[in-house]
């Protein structure tokens, strides 16, 4: 595993404690980590797949509607601003 900044390490620890699926990507879109609830979405354990390049993981994650029909919507990356104590 490559060395990452403290932000990625802390976000990964946070994701491990959440019950909702969390996918952590770098600025390019490469998948760096996903938590246990996200494993149900991908039907793959992170320990088995590891990190994935941006062109590989969207092909595995196929969005479907409640009737299991494939959705033809684009997956969007939403930037999240990380704030520390005392920042605005």
Secondary structure, DSSP 8 states (H G I E B T S, - for coil): -----HHHHHHHHHHHT-SS--EEE-TT--EEEE-HHHHHHHTS-HHHH--B-HHHHHHH---B-TTS-B--------------TT--
